[in-house]
């Protein structure tokens, strides 16, 4: 008798060009994620796991499941989870954060106090597993000038999987590659070889699911003083970038700030913002007066 364990090798199912176009266009229309022709292998490999999960014979059947299946919404969530990259860590892009705390926030504070307004609203769009909104919260907790302010930091992402991690707020060493040890001591609690975000940090942050392409739901966020959207729009094509940046413009109050990743710019995307040159970084700002339609 052969006692060796039986191994099951699921055959890889090839994706035809037609199936690639169907699935690519479906994902794009849902959330703006753009996959060019060279990305066919990526979709084939990552979505192939979902075919195996549902025991489907080809990608066209999977496309019909996504469009018409009884659990299409849940399956679409799985698709977003396997297709998106969620690399992030605390205190990412130090120079930009210095501009935020040393120049942008004092400017906002001076303007708002003059108007008798002590509320600050910040949106971390594409917040992934939560390191960015919690970083913003820690920076604000370190600023006595905002101690008696009403602060709302809203972190959103399209992936339910990463949002679960963000709400849990427990992180391993990879998330702290740029974190000063003093922040670990003051704003985290050790929990089984990991660190849990302290309640005073969490109290400033709301984590929510949001598709940046869902314009009516984006509008429900209300007006913001600052929008962080770093290393997100690089996954969009030009029309999708224009659509998302326009929604940022609409969400920002006059003179509000838009902070993108260092590899991102609004060149050829929008002329509605002003590029401000600060000591440590350059940042986009919505002008005081509204831009003409279509910019």
Secondary structure as UniProt FT lines:
FT   HELIX           17..31
FT   HELIX           37..39
FT   HELIX           40..54
FT   HELIX           59..68
FT   TURN            70..71
FT   HELIX           72..83
FT   TURN            90..91
FT   HELIX           94..99
FT   HELIX           100..104
FT   HELIX           105..114
FT   TURN            115..116
FT   STRAND          119..125
FT   TURN            128..130
FT   HELIX           131..141
FT   HELIX           144..146
FT   TURN            147..148
FT   STRAND          150..157
FT   HELIX           160..168
FT   STRAND          170..171
FT   HELIX           173..176
FT   TURN            177..178
FT   HELIX           181..187
FT   STRAND          188..191
FT   TURN            192..193
FT   STRAND          194..197
FT   HELIX           199..202
FT   TURN            203..204
FT   STRAND          205..209
FT   TURN            212..213
FT   HELIX           215..219
FT   TURN            220..221
FT   STRAND          224..229
FT   HELIX           233..235
FT   HELIX           238..251
FT   STRAND          252..260
FT   TURN            262..263
FT   TURN            267..269
FT   STRAND          273..277
FT   STRAND          282..286
FT   TURN            293..294
//
